[in-house]
Amino acid sequence: MSILQQTISCPFCGHAVHLTVEVTDEDQSYIEDCSNCCNPMHVRVHKDEQHHSIQLFIDADDEQYY
């Protein structure tokens, strides 16, 4: 397990949101509220073993913004 720290823009208000994600071998999906507008952001984390990378997806209203 590793820790990923990423700053993203809220898909609702554009505010910079700092995320700390514990990356595991399994995909993760959870809701994180924006600290500015309190709207729920859908966070998905995927660890790509083949390319040695971590993919972070931030969605709102079923549309991918990041």
C-alpha positions, 0 to 999 in steps of 0.5 A: 500500500502507498499514499498518494497526495493530489490536488484536484479542482472541484468539478462543481465550484473549481476550488482546489481540493487536497486529497490523500488516497491510500492506494491498494491493489484493488480498485477503490470508489468512494465519495469525498465532499468538497471542502468549499461547496460541500458537493459530493465528488465521486473519487475512483482510484485504479492501480495499473500494475502493467504501466506502474501508474496510478489513475485517479478519476474525479466525477460529478453528476456521472460526468468525468471532469479530471 
